[in-house]
Amino acid sequence: MKTMFLNAKVLIFFLITIVLPMSGASIFANINASDQKNNKADIDLSAKIRRDIMNNDDLSFNAKNIKIITRDGNVTLKGDVNNVSERSWIEQRAQAIAGEENVKNELAIATPLK
């Protein structure tokens, strides 16, 4: 019984550390707006980032309407922006507020309509 439990732990460790990263999957994959935590610290962190974005008059409508999802201090940025400059600026500001290691940037450059 003890050996079976140890083997299960080794298998789980193997899956998380070797297989999952090789597959390109992430434990945080498919985070969406409904995953926002409702604790005060996460709400305040999202609000600080949003305030910074809204106060920048140079950002497009798209950039001002990105999703900022915060879970346990980890911030995911999702949505479309108009260009690389907006994407970089938002990422840098979020990192300055939440910490560089706590921000996952999933912002995409919007394809212009023809």
VENMOGI-V505774 format. One record per run of one state. SS is the DSSP state (@ for helix, = for strand, . for the rest). FROM is the first residue (numbers start at 1). LEN is the number of residues. Records with the same first field share a line. If there is no record, write none. Layout:
# VENMOGI-V505774
SS->FROM-LEN ; FROM-LEN
This chain:
# VENMOGI-V505774
.->1-1 ; 24-9 ; 36-4 ; 55-6 ; 65-2 ; 72-2 ; 82-2 ; 99-1 ; 110-5
@->2-22 ; 33-3 ; 40-15 ; 61-4 ; 84-15 ; 100-3
=->67-5 ; 74-8 ; 103-7
